Every structure is written in structure tokens, then in C-alpha cells.
Amino acid sequence: MATHTFCDGVQRRDFLKVGAVSGFGLGLGLPQFLAKAEEGGLNPKAKGKAAIFVRLAGGPTHMDTFDLKPDAPDTHRGEFKEIKTNVPGVRFSEHLPKLAKVADKFAILRGVSHTLAAHALGTQYLMTGNRPLPSLRYPSYGAVVSKEMENPKELPAFVAVPSQGNYPTGYLGVEYGPFETGATPTAGQPMQVRGLALRGITLDDVDRRNNMVAKYDQAFGSFAKNDKILAGMDEFSAKAYQMMRSTKAREAFDLTKESAGITGLFDDQPFSQSCLLATRLVESGVKFVTLNLGGWDTHNDNWNRLKDRNLPALDAGLSGLFSALEEKGLLESTSVFVTGEFGRTPKINQRVGRDHYPRAMFCLMAGGGMQGGQVIGASDAKGEGPKDRAISPDDVAASFMHSLGIDPTKEYHTPTGRPVMIVRDGTVIPELFS
Amino acid sequence: MMRRFYFLIAAAVSLSGAAVAKEQLATAEQRFGGATDEAESPSFRRHVVPLASKLGCSGRECHGSFQGRGDFQLSLFGYDFGKDHKAITADEEHRIRVNLDQPEESLFIQKPLKQVKHKGGEIYDEGSWEHNVMLKWIQEGAKLDVEETGAFDRLEVFPKEFVGKKLGDTMQLKVLAHWKDGTVEDVTGFTRFDTNDESVATVNELGEVKIVGKGDSHIVAFYDNGVLPLPVMLPVSDQVGAKYPKVKATTPIDKAIVTKLQKVGIVPSDVATDQEFLRRVTLDVTGTLPTAKEVKDFLASKDPKKRSKKIDELLNRPAYAAWWATKLNDFQGNSPQQIRASQYLPRDVNLSSDWYNWVYKRVLENQPYDKLVEGIVMASSRSNPEQSYMDYAKEMASYHRDKNPKDFAEHKDMPWFWARRNLRQPEEKAMAFAYSFLGVRIQCAQCHKHPFDQWTQADFNSFKAFFERITMGNQNLAQDKGNGYRDLTNKLREMADYDPKDPNQNLNRALRPVVEKRVAAGEPVPWQEVYIRAEQNRRYTPEQIERIKKRNPNFNTRVITPKVLGGDTMDVKYPDPRTPLMAWLRAKENPYFARAFVNRVWAHYFNRGLVEPADDLNLANPPTNAGVMEHLAQGFVASGYDMKWVHREILNTDAYQRSWRVNATNEHDDKNFSRYVIRRLPAEVAADAIRLATGSSERVAEFASNMDMRMIGNSSVGNYRGRSANYMLGIFGKPQRENNCDCERTVDPTLLQTLYTRNDPEMLTQLSARGGWLDELRREHKIPSAADNQRLIVRYQANIKAARRRLVQLQATLPKKPAADKPGALKVYEAKLKTYQKQKEKIDSALRDYTQKLTELRPQPGALRELPEGAEELITETFLRTLSRYPTHKEMELGRADLSKAKDIAEGVQELLLALLNTKEFMVNH
């Protein structure tokens, strides 16, 4: 008899069985631990071993940053001039001089396009790689990465500087959530992060407190080893203690420990220092870092705001990030994805600004085996839409996951049993990996 | 192909005479095996489609995929007969997939035999009965016969249950299909089988069950839209039947539970101690730790009825109402980020709080659950049908003004359920309604036949029809002359400082200050409202339909008659389609409404529902104890939907009051309720517990009465801005209430939670905060807190500096000693010297004093030499505040030792408090 192929897929289980618990993987939440068994692994050939996601909240204009249209009519063109970069034929805005010098380190995606012109929806789209649905919250990339990758021992897998925003984990649940620093680092100072910083106490105090908890925490006796919740709590206690004691963890957040050569690549502004912090975190084993640079919602006074504030900050921070990663030998193994939630109207509005415009936007991608120094895709003559093919946020997301060895078509089951792919509708952009 | 025969294992089955007759019905193999021309005539609906489904052809990864496979698409899980028939026979002319002249040449026949390339491989052998079914169906004209077969009635499976004796025991199932026309046939060969727990029993495609582990679960049979679960089990111990110990069971629930336990060989744990019971029940019912005094009083009481009295007392507390208003809000999807009633409203107008307050009042009054739900389901924004738009806007203003706002809880209805932005479409409304009030997940059926339940896409669409006209908007013009919303908006525009010609101005931005001021002052602003849209009798021209279909392929001009889930169609002659829906909901025959509620209450107390997941009532997912479910559901309806009846009925059982301490038979039991399953405190409860344990006596008192400051109540509702409000609640899994899933609330421990309770500045600050318990203690013992200390240090240091300065100045005033030959001058000098010395002595003394004080304030090496009086009481209080029990003798000794090592008594207690807050015993309910 021929073998039957049953394709219906979903295997059901009454409820997770309580069984003997044999060591949760450190850093894993319980369902994550229990789910590991049924999962496929990472692609070992992928170059990306960690990721940095830079969120430009508000929706940065493509027309005045990485996709200028000097030949467009006055109604569209904008005030800024183009400058040459270190990649022949690739030009940026004149207010991005430092990035122009490292243009070979990252790829510029032009003509990325979608249709959601509201901040909340656009953000959900670009931060998850899936077009938002009212009935389903998708997990952010960071949550997927902390689920898929082996978590570091002394540090959280997923750090957000200073925060991640709404719905960080979507249907995956809190155990994949970000460690939010709540603040940005200050130049030349160790960062006092919540939970890790020892405020007014010494390591001896940490030890003493840890011993004290152990002494009084005897109520469940040996049953604590057999009960999955209690055993899980003990594992997390041990890891928390290890992290609080960890020199590595503390030094990862201590910018004073950085060499002058690296520190010198950044200015002393919060975003730049966050970028510096990200390089240290990745160096120490953190798998995913979210960085934030907001203020891009330039409905009015677009050019003054860009040249006085946003572009210098972006220029210093990102150029420092790429250079420092390279200097530390981490650029190849770290996937970087820089994006806003949409572009801005090519046509200048009456308030000397630009409005929301998802039809054309830009993204930057670097590291993780993605080829820098190239422009992929193009917008049309006036920057009003993709010129030939449109790159969708889903494609960018699929490429980002692919660079990390995560199969974007891999299926998860939501808690309601619905099968959903990590990126439901994207195709890996081949040029990035050529 | 070899014929196989399966014999029933007689010991496990007892069949009635009638059933035995049905046993003799011919099997698929007997009917369709052998030579094709001798086989029976197969039916499309009864045989072809179920077989395609069973063989996986219409599965998600094969032709059931929405893209199809190899240009051939079947409806997922096969229930769209018309569509499937069309797909199979579409190319009849070209005789490719189905070739009526030469049936053997049909791709539909060749592919599964892999006579031509087939990505799905070889599905069955040539000449097998499966092959015969498909071939003969084509030979006989490949007809669609849904009309002829008529409706499916029900499934029957033999045996009715399977209790294994040992690992590896097997059992052949037999499945009968009953059709409405009276036909009964053996459909075992056409039935899809699944196990609900592959670690207990497995089942193969022939319907042979195999016991692979101890415990109990179900094997489920799927055929047409019949779904039938069959209990299977292997007792976990030899303590079954006569060997089972005597276990007392007095309540109906306990009787049902012990009956099941007896069968599965599980002996329940003993009943928990008084101190365990008190902490558990107080946390579970009121989301609050018992206070130190409550613990002392309860343990001291000799009243034999003290437990049931405590349950009644707890159910009468405001904290019960607050915690259950929050829980009901979880199920109802009260997400602050989704509710907006006007684009102009300032974001701090908290409609989510309206919702909470409205539910809180009704839970506090113990209003019948069906009435509470009616107020949400049937809600209209206007208080009565005659209310004009302006009066409505004024009424809303009265609830949201700054000074003496009226209580929204007084509003007749709670309209914000329908105002959610994630409920704009009728299908979204249908799914949310089914989730919130029925505990049923129908979302699968939006696109395809539900894989584990009876629901088809047609069922979904008929159900959706109830929700088509429920609207949140500003076009409710029926009751008014003109458009009140528009008029009010225009009026506001005139009031705003807005020049439409100025390009730098933005209307909404200009309106904002006007609206804000008016809301604060209680003046009307343009509120949208929930209402029932008038029926549209629009006729579309074919061109229009063509155009709309381009945008929306699912567009359908056919009016679908609403049909409740699993019920009959309803001739909706009502002005409001929700009227019959509500009548169905609260009818005592409703299979879901009461069950969904009691199951969720059960899940709250037992950490899993009778049906689990608790919001997934479906045919393939039966309750682990049907007796308990029926008792509670029927009792709930009979009580007039009295919510407290359900709570009392559950809380007074031994099952709820059992210890977490396990025995050899029940240590792995997490679904038969033989022990208390330890679980982490929910986010809000944990946050409140920490605040209560560290709070002053004043706060402890306030926590009992003032729910506005409680995380289990209104203060964790959040606002439109979202979750940034509270870091702790976020990492401890407070639900965002957006996904139609009870699973959004999680109580899984994570690393970030531990880092929080161990070392987060927010946590540590709470311990030593002003107005906290330790602050009280310090005042009592006159011990400055670290902050006070620092302030004093700075002050004394300044004083010392000032004194030194004065000393220098003083020295400057002292003249040189004159020569001895000038007695006049000398006398003056001596007088001055005397004054000087007096003053110097004063300053010196002050300096000594300050220096002494400073030395005392600065942390001293060393420690308390002896424990002050009252230390033991403080240790006891610390235990009562956190673990709700007295310290053991050993713990008291440890506490004394730890305290005596501390710098002062307050610091000692603080460290002990922090340690106890970090024990598992504190963070779980047990």
C-alpha cells in the first residue's frame, strides 16, 4: 500500500504535559522552551549572527535624504543639493556627508512601496514585515530573533534603546519581549540600566541578597524541581543573579570602557551614543538591538528641521555605527536594517513640508552578508512611486530574516492554532546577497 | 491489496443490541473493493469529498492551499461541494481532469496513482477501494449530488470509549454516519481521525487507536461536518475500581470529579491548610493579599464554617468586583487604544475607563450576567430613542467634564464594544462577538471549513449577517432633523482660530484647544455614536457589480439571512437585528453562552478550563469533565445567570480547596483537578501585592476600599497612548486585549520579571518610599531613611562649614594682646577675650555637635549589637505581609540572625522584605 501523505498539518495537544523539567534553556520563557523541540534550526550558512534595527519614527522623507531628484520641478525638488559618495554614481543629500564617506558599507533600497499612510499601521507593517490585520498582532523582528536564536548567557537577547513601542511580541507572547533600557546613554558615562545597574550596592550586597532569597525560599521543597512553573522561576532567578553579577553585562552598557578610536567615530548626541551602545551590546552577545531616532514627521518646515536636527543626528550615528561595526570586525556578522514607516510626499505642501507617503520610501540594509555600496530599486522621475518593480516591506523583511539564517516562510502557530508564516508575503531580494 | 479485519476488544466495550446490528453494516472496503463493476455507486458528497479530505488532497499543503497546487484547488478541509465539483470537472470539455468517455484517462484518476507526474506522490494503489470510489464516480457521470443526499444528521462511533489496560493496547473504531433521510452507513474508511494528545493515544488512518501513555484524552472522528470525540484512557495507577481509596465527595462538583479520578486511577491531594486556603482564596477572588490582621483573625477562628463564610465575605468586597470587571474587560476586548468616539476628542478622554466603570458597577451589584451582556450587545449611544443629537452630546459631556463628572456607569448601555476600531467590519464584529460571549473561535470559518468544528463558510456568512448594520459613526440621522454632528462640528470650526487660507494652519490642530476646553468645561463636542443603520435596499446594475467586484472579490449582492451558530435561520423582521441574537444568546438551550462564562470562571480558579483553551469551545475539544460542565452551566442558567452562584459553587468544593502537595498518582495531573496547580500571580495582582506588602497601614486600609488606586481595577486600564504606562504590567503579561484570545493574558515566568523584582529601581524605591511601611517604621524608631540621611548629612556639613567660617571671623575680631604696661588697654582686652572665649566655646560646641551627628549618620562599619525590643514582631509582620503566614521557628531564627547583622532595624527589615518578595512562595498562588 502506498504511504499516505497527510497534509492537514496541525497536530493538536490537549495541554502541555507537566513532566520532569530538565533545565530550561537559559533566557527562554516556558512555551519557548517547550516549543523548541518542534522547530527547525537556523541556516548555518547565513552570515548574520545578530541584528540592529534602526527605527526612524515619523516617516523620513526619501526626497531629501537618499533619493534626491535634482531634475524634478520646483514643486517637488526640495532645497538640498546632492553630494558624491564613496560609491561612484551614488549620491546623497549634502547634509549626510559622513554617510557619503561610508556608502560602500550599506545598500540603499529605493522605491520601497506600500499603501498604509497612518503612523500606527505603517509602523506595524515595517516593524513586523507583515501588513497589519485587525485580528492578528504580528511579532516584531526582535521577538522572532529571540525565539529563533540561542540566547546569550549573561545578557538579554533582545534590547531596545530606549523602548520598542507597542505590541513588541505580538502573538508570540511576553517571553520574547525586549529588555527596554528606558533611556538613551550619555557620552562618556556608564549607562545605569534598570535591573542590571547596581545603584548604591556592591557585588557583595548582590551575593548577600541572593543567599537570603535562597534561605527563605524553601516552601515547596523538592517539588520545586518537578513543577514546571517553579522550576522555571528558579532558572530565571539563577540567570538574573548571574546577569546582575556579570562584569560582561555591566561593561556592555558602560561606554567608558570603549576605546578612544571607536568612541571618536561618534558624536555625543543621544542617537549616536545609542549606536555606539548597540555595537557594544552586539559585541557582548546580544542578538537584537532596536534603536530609535524620531522627529521625521515633517509636515512643515521640512528643510530647516532636517538640516538643523535630524540629518546631522542620523549622519553621525549611522556612519559611526557602520564604521564601528567594521572596525570591530562585526559588520559581516551583524545585519542592520534602517527604516521609517513610510516616505513623504514628493510634492511640497503649502507649509513648506511634506506629508505621509507610503508609495515611495527608502530603507537601508547592511551587514549579515548583504552587499553594501549598491542601490537596489528606483523611484520614478519625481519620486512618486517605484520606477519599475516595487520592493515591498515584506520583501525587505524576508531579506532581513534570511540574512540571519531565519527562513522567512517558516510557520508558527498562533495561540489560537492558526498557522502563520514569519513573513507571509515576502520574497528575498536577490541583489542584496549577490 | 490485502483485506484486513479488525476485531473489537470485547472487554472494553458494551454495546446495545441495536448497535450490534449496525456493527454489521458493510465497510467501505466491502462495498467498494474488488472489481469496479461490482462496487456500489459512490456519492460525491458522501464518499468522494470525504475521501479527498481524508487522504489529504484538500489539505492546506496540497490542493486545499489558497493558491491550489498544480492549477488545481479544492476547498480547504472540503466542504464547499459546489466549488469542489466545479474545480474537478471544470475542464470537462477538454477531458483532462475528468474524462467521461475514458474515465481512466482522467487526471483526477491518474495523478493519485502517480501514473503521471504528481507532486503529492502515490496516494493509493490501483484497484484499491479508494481508487474504485473515484473511478466509479467518474464512470457514472461525475455528478454533484448534494441535493439528493440531503442533510447530514450525526455521527456515531463504536465503542463509546476506550479504557486501555496496558501500554500498546489497540482498538479498532467504527464510525457510522446518520443522514437526515434515515440512511445509516459505515463511514470508517471515509473518516479523518485525530488525537487530542499524542502522548496518551495515537490513531492511524484506518481508525485503529493505540494507547501509548498513561492519562486520558480523546480521539476525534471527522466526517462531513460531523465531529465526534471519543474518550480514551489508560489509568495512571492500579488504584482503580475496588482498589480505589475512599474519597469524601459531598458537593455535586466533587462527586463528578472523584468519579472521573476513580476511573483514571488518580487519588486527589488532601484539602489545604487554613493559611493556604486564606491566601489562595483571597488572591483568587479579590486579586489582593490578605492583610496581616486577616491572617491572624482567620487562623484564630474556631468556626467550622469559616471557609464558606470567608468566601461569601470576599465576594461582597469591592475588590472582587474590580478584579472581575477587569477580567470581563479582558474577554470583552476593552483596549484603550482601539476605542475612539471622535477624531477631535483629546486623547486623555478615557473611554476605556467608562467601560470598566460600567462593568464594575454591575459586577458589584451582581447584576445577572445576561443583563450585563445585553447592555453591551444591545447598546446604543443615545439614552433613549427620542434623545436628540445635541442632548446626546451634552450627556457625553457630562460624563467627561473636569468638575464633578457624572458616572458613566449610570448610562443605560455600554456602547464602546461596538466602537472599537478593530471591529469596523461585520466579520470582525462576528468574530469578536463569538469570542467574547460564546467562547467560540469562528475565525477559521471566515475563509474555509473549520478544521476542528462543524462551522462552514456558509455558517460564518449567515452569522455575520447579524452584524452588518451595527454602526459606529456620525450619520445617525433618523432621529434628528438635519445632521447634528455636522452642525456641531461646523460650530466648533467657527470658534477655532483658523484661517483656511493660511497654509501654515491645520484645521484639526486649530480645533484641538477649542475641543479640549469644551470637554473640560462639560460643553458638547462632536461625538460619534453607536446605532443601527437603516437597511439598504440598493439595487446595483451589472456594471456596478462588476466594478465593485474588482475591488472586493467577495462582494455579494445576495442578501444573506442571518443564522445563529448551530441554529436556525432567523427571519429578521426586527428593526434591530441584535434583538433575536440576544434572545438566542440568553435562551437556556444556547449551547455556548452559559458554558463560556462558567468555563472561564473555572479556568480562573483551576488554571485551566474544563474546556481548554477556555475560549475554544468546539466539538473536537470536549470538557475534561462533562458532569462538572453540565452542573455549572445548567445551574448558572437556573440561578438567573447569577455570577456569584458560579463562584460560590466552585469555591466551596474540596476540589478548589485541595493542597498543591502531590502524591504518586497525581503529580502529573493538570486536567482532572486532583490538586491545586501552582501558578504565578497575574500582572495586576502581583503589582498590587508588592504595593500592599510594602505599603503603610494607611495604604493597606485604602487598598481594601478604594479601587481607583488598584492595578486590579481602574488604575491599570491605560489610555489611548498605549502600554508605555506601566513597565511592570507589560513584562508580567497584562493583556492588550486586541487579539480575541484569552491567551493574551499570560502568567508564564520570564527573566525580565525576575530582574524586575530583584533589582529594578522602581521596585527598590517602593520598599523605601515615603509613606511606605518601612518609612513608618523608621519614624517610629527614629531612624532616618537613606534619603533623609543624605539630606541631614548635607545640612550638617553646611553647618560645620558655616561654623568654621564664623570662627575665622571671630578670631579676626580679637585684637592683639596689649603690652603689660598698659593696664587700661589690657583690661579692655581681657573683657574682649572673655567674650571671645565664650563665643568660641559656643561655636566649638556646635561644631562638636554637628561632627558627632554627622559621624552617627554616616554608615558605620559593624552592626546592631543586640536586637531591639519588638524585632520578632517585625519579622512576623514581614512574613504576614508577604507570605500571609507566620514564620516557622527556623525562619524566625534566620530572621533574628539576619536582622542582627543589619546596620539598623529598619534596614534589616527592608532586606528581609526584599528577600521574601523574591521567593517563589510570594510570587505564586499555591
Contacts between the chains, C-beta under 8 A, distances in Angstrom:
chain1	res1	chain2	res2	distance
A	1	B	1	6.3
A	1	B	124	7.5
A	1	B	125	6.0
A	1	B	128	7.5
A	2	B	121	7.4
A	2	B	122	4.1
A	2	B	123	6.3
A	2	B	124	5.7
A	2	B	125	5.8
A	3	B	121	7.6
A	3	B	122	7.9
A	4	B	55	6.4
A	4	B	56	6.8
A	4	B	123	7.0
A	4	B	205	5.7
A	5	B	56	5.5
A	5	B	62	7.7
A	5	B	120	5.9
A	5	B	121	6.0
A	5	B	123	7.3
A	6	B	56	4.7
A	6	B	59	7.0
A	6	B	205	7.5
A	7	B	56	4.2
A	7	B	59	3.2
A	7	B	60	6.3
A	7	B	61	4.0
A	7	B	62	4.5
A	7	B	64	7.5
A	7	B	120	7.9
A	8	B	56	6.2
A	8	B	59	4.4
A	8	B	60	6.6
A	8	B	77	7.4
A	8	B	192	7.4
A	8	B	451	6.9
A	9	B	59	6.7
A	9	B	60	5.3
A	9	B	61	6.3
A	10	B	451	6.7
A	11	B	198	6.7
A	12	B	194	6.5
A	12	B	195	7.6
A	12	B	196	5.7
A	12	B	452	7.3
A	12	B	620	7.7
A	13	B	196	7.1
A	13	B	197	5.7
A	13	B	198	7.0
A	13	B	199	7.9
A	14	B	196	5.0
A	14	B	197	4.2
A	14	B	200	7.8
A	14	B	217	5.2
A	14	B	218	7.9
A	14	B	612	7.3
A	14	B	671	6.7
A	15	B	608	6.2
A	15	B	612	5.4
A	15	B	670	6.3
A	15	B	671	6.0
A	17	B	197	8.0
A	17	B	199	6.0
A	17	B	668	6.9
A	17	B	670	7.5
A	18	B	667	7.7
A	18	B	668	5.3
A	18	B	669	8.0
A	18	B	670	5.1
A	19	B	668	6.8
A	27	B	751	5.9
A	29	B	748	5.3
A	29	B	749	7.6
A	29	B	750	5.0
A	30	B	748	4.9
A	30	B	749	7.1
A	31	B	748	6.4
A	134	B	421	7.8
A	134	B	422	3.9
A	134	B	423	7.8
A	134	B	424	7.6
A	134	B	425	7.7
A	134	B	428	5.7
A	135	B	422	7.3
A	135	B	428	6.6
A	135	B	431	6.4
A	135	B	443	6.4
A	135	B	739	7.3
A	135	B	740	6.5
A	136	B	739	6.8
A	137	B	736	7.6
A	137	B	738	6.1
A	137	B	739	5.9
A	156	B	751	7.0
A	156	B	752	7.3
A	163	B	724	6.9
A	166	B	337	7.3
A	166	B	722	4.9
A	166	B	723	5.9
A	166	B	736	7.9
A	167	B	736	6.9
A	167	B	738	7.9
A	171	B	739	6.8
A	173	B	733	7.7
A	173	B	743	7.7
A	173	B	746	5.6
A	173	B	748	7.2
A	174	B	730	7.7
A	174	B	731	6.3
A	174	B	732	7.6
A	174	B	733	4.8
A	174	B	746	5.6
A	174	B	748	7.0
A	174	B	750	6.0
A	175	B	746	7.9
A	175	B	748	5.9
A	175	B	750	4.9
A	177	B	730	7.6
A	177	B	731	6.4
A	177	B	750	7.3
A	177	B	752	6.6
A	179	B	752	6.2
A	179	B	755	8.0
A	180	B	727	7.1
A	182	B	727	7.4
A	194	B	727	7.9
A	194	B	755	7.9
A	194	B	756	7.9
A	194	B	760	5.2
A	194	B	761	5.9
A	194	B	762	7.4
A	195	B	752	7.4
A	195	B	755	3.6
A	195	B	756	6.2
A	195	B	758	7.4
A	195	B	759	5.2
A	195	B	760	5.0
A	196	B	755	7.2
A	196	B	759	7.2
A	197	B	759	8.0
A	197	B	761	7.9
A	198	B	759	7.6
A	199	B	761	6.3
A	199	B	764	7.4
A	200	B	786	7.6
A	206	B	759	8.0
A	208	B	911	7.9
A	209	B	758	7.4
A	209	B	911	7.1
A	209	B	914	6.7
A	209	B	915	6.7
A	209	B	918	7.9
A	212	B	898	6.6
A	212	B	911	6.6
A	212	B	912	7.6
A	212	B	915	4.1
A	213	B	915	4.9
A	213	B	918	4.6
A	213	B	919	6.3
A	215	B	894	5.9
A	215	B	915	7.5
A	216	B	891	6.6
A	216	B	894	7.0
A	216	B	912	8.0
A	216	B	915	5.4
A	216	B	916	5.9
A	216	B	919	5.6
A	217	B	918	7.6
A	217	B	919	4.0
A	217	B	920	5.7
A	217	B	921	6.6
A	219	B	883	7.7
A	219	B	919	7.2
A	219	B	920	7.3
A	219	B	921	4.1
A	219	B	926	7.6
A	220	B	660	7.9
A	220	B	678	7.7
A	220	B	920	6.5
A	220	B	921	7.2
A	220	B	926	7.6
A	223	B	660	7.6
A	223	B	661	7.4
A	223	B	662	6.8
A	224	B	920	6.7
A	226	B	667	6.5
A	227	B	678	5.8
A	229	B	678	5.6
A	229	B	679	6.3
A	229	B	680	6.2
A	229	B	748	7.9
A	229	B	749	6.5
A	229	B	924	6.7
A	230	B	678	6.3
A	230	B	920	5.5
A	230	B	924	7.2
A	232	B	748	7.4
A	232	B	749	4.8
A	233	B	680	7.5
A	233	B	749	4.7
A	233	B	754	7.3
A	233	B	920	5.1
A	233	B	923	6.8
A	233	B	924	7.6
A	234	B	920	7.3
A	236	B	749	5.7
A	236	B	750	6.6
A	236	B	751	4.8
A	236	B	753	7.1
A	236	B	754	4.3
A	237	B	754	5.4
A	237	B	758	7.8
A	237	B	918	7.6
A	239	B	751	5.6
A	239	B	754	7.5
A	240	B	751	6.3
A	240	B	754	4.1
A	240	B	755	4.8
A	240	B	758	5.4
A	240	B	759	7.6
A	241	B	758	7.5
A	243	B	755	6.9
A	244	B	755	7.6
A	244	B	758	6.8
A	244	B	759	5.7
A	299	B	506	7.5
A	300	B	504	6.5
A	349	B	503	7.5
A	350	B	503	2.9
A	350	B	504	7.7
A	351	B	503	5.4
A	351	B	504	5.1
A	351	B	506	7.9
A	414	B	741	7.9
A	415	B	613	7.4
A	415	B	741	5.5
A	415	B	743	3.7
A	416	B	441	5.6
A	416	B	443	7.2
A	416	B	613	7.8
A	416	B	616	7.4
A	416	B	739	8.0
A	416	B	740	7.7
A	416	B	741	5.5
A	416	B	743	7.4
A	417	B	452	7.9
A	418	B	443	7.3
A	418	B	444	7.3
A	419	B	60	7.1
